[in-house]
Amino acid sequence: MKVIGINGSPRPAGNTSIMLKTVFESLEAEGIETELIQVGGTDIKGCRACYACTKNKNSQCSTKNDGFNEIFAKMAEADGMILGSPTYFADITPELKALIDRAGFVSRTNGQLFRHKVGAAVVSLRRGGGIHAYDSINHLFQICQMFMVGSTYWNLGFGGRDGGEVVNDAEGMDNMRDLGKSMAFLLKKLNA
């Protein structure tokens, strides 16, 4: 089994990445393969509403050369995915939003490619807006008929602007470790 983590933060080693890697530690301890994919800070574009994916039915977006199709292929192949983002003005980063909009559309128009996969949202924040960002990610999972994994509390971690401070949020980090265990549990049940 494989779980991919998608880092929506433009900081490859910041709070969101630390949280995703903490979830990965629990998954890997359960024998589940992981891969971290960097989306934040890339030039991924939003959906153009061209509807070519509904006509072509080739599990790809017609917008090329921005990395989307390579990432989407990994999303379609994975058993589970964790989408992570810092909170930007009470929402997710524009790069992650672009990925969500396009991935949701392409997956749904090509036979519900994400149906019955496992998904989890991870959000880092400094002060507020985390729940709205958390909901933005979970909406993809819901409309794509995925199984969402929660933990002991909302999958949030508090850090600062500099990045790395999330390790001081003991409850948030414990929640990430439990999230990995819960995701492993569900994946094993689904693949039994």
Residue pairs with C-beta under 8 A, 6 or more apart in sequence:
1 31
1 32
1 33
1 79
1 80
1 187
1 188
1 191
2 32
2 33
2 34
2 35
2 77
2 78
2 79
2 80
3 24
3 27
3 32
3 33
3 34
3 35
3 78
3 79
3 80
3 81
3 82
3 118
3 183
3 187
4 34
4 35
4 36
4 37
4 74
4 75
4 78
4 80
4 81
4 82
5 20
5 21
5 23
5 24
5 34
5 35
5 36
5 37
5 81
5 82
5 83
5 84
5 122
6 37
6 39
6 71
6 75
6 81
6 82
6 83
6 84
6 96
6 99
7 16
7 17
7 20
7 36
7 37
7 38
7 39
7 40
7 84
8 16
8 39
8 40
8 83
8 84
8 85
8 86
8 92
8 93
8 95
8 96
8 99
9 15
9 16
9 17
9 40
9 41
9 84
9 85
9 86
9 93
9 124
10 40
10 41
10 93
10 95
11 17
11 40
11 41
11 86
11 163
12 38
12 40
12 41
13 163
13 164
14 86
14 124
14 159
14 163
14 164
15 86
15 124
15 157
15 159
15 160
15 163
15 164
15 165
15 166
16 40
16 84
16 85
16 86
16 122
16 123
16 124
17 36
17 84
18 157
18 164
18 166
18 167
19 84
19 122
19 124
19 157
19 166
19 172
19 173
19 176
20 36
20 82
20 84
20 122
21 36
22 173
22 176
22 177
22 180
23 82
23 120
23 122
23 176
23 177
23 179
23 180
23 183
24 34
24 36
24 180
25 177
25 180
26 176
26 177
26 178
26 179
26 180
26 181
26 183
26 184
27 34
27 180
27 183
27 184
28 34
29 180
30 180
30 181
30 184
30 188
32 79
32 183
32 184
32 187
35 74
35 78
37 71
37 74
39 67
39 71
39 95
39 96
39 99
40 85
40 93
40 95
40 96
41 95
42 66
42 67
42 95
43 66
43 67
44 66
44 67
44 68
44 71
44 95
44 98
44 99
45 63
45 66
45 68
45 98
46 94
46 97
46 98
46 101
46 102
47 61
47 98
47 101
47 102
47 105
48 62
48 63
50 62
50 63
52 61
52 62
53 60
53 61
53 62
53 105
53 106
53 109
53 110
54 109
56 62
57 109
57 110
58 110
59 72
59 73
59 76
59 106
59 110
59 113
60 69
60 72
60 106
61 68
61 69
61 72
61 102
61 105
61 106
63 102
68 98
68 99
68 102
68 103
71 99
71 103
72 102
72 103
72 106
72 107
75 81
75 103
75 107
75 114
76 107
76 113
76 114
78 117
79 117
79 118
79 187
79 190
79 191
80 117
80 118
80 119
80 120
80 149
80 183
80 187
81 117
81 118
81 119
81 120
82 119
82 120
82 121
82 122
82 183
83 96
83 100
83 119
83 120
83 121
83 122
83 137
83 140
84 121
84 122
84 123
84 124
85 92
85 93
85 96
85 122
85 123
85 124
85 133
85 137
86 93
86 123
86 124
86 125
87 123
87 124
87 125
87 126
87 128
87 129
87 130
87 133
88 94
88 133
89 129
90 128
90 129
90 132
90 133
91 97
91 129
91 132
91 133
91 136
92 100
92 123
92 133
92 136
92 137
96 137
97 136
100 136
100 137
100 139
100 140
103 114
103 140
104 140
104 143
104 144
106 113
107 113
107 114
107 144
108 143
108 144
112 144
112 145
114 141
114 144
114 145
114 146
115 144
115 145
115 146
116 145
116 146
116 147
116 190
117 144
117 146
117 147
118 146
118 147
118 148
118 149
118 183
118 186
118 187
118 190
119 138
119 140
119 141
119 146
119 147
119 148
119 149
120 148
120 149
120 150
120 155
120 179
120 183
121 134
121 137
121 138
121 141
121 148
121 155
122 155
122 156
122 157
122 176
122 179
123 130
123 133
123 134
123 137
123 154
123 155
123 156
123 157
124 130
124 156
124 157
124 158
124 159
124 166
125 133
125 156
125 157
125 158
125 159
126 158
126 159
126 160
126 161
130 154
130 156
131 154
131 156
134 154
134 155
134 156
138 148
140 146
141 147
141 148
142 148
147 186
147 190
149 179
149 182
149 183
149 186
150 179
150 182
151 175
151 176
151 178
151 179
151 182
152 174
152 175
152 178
153 171
153 175
154 175
155 175
155 176
155 179
156 172
156 175
157 166
157 169
157 172
157 173
157 175
157 176
158 165
158 166
158 169
158 172
159 165
159 166
159 168
159 169
166 172
166 173
167 173
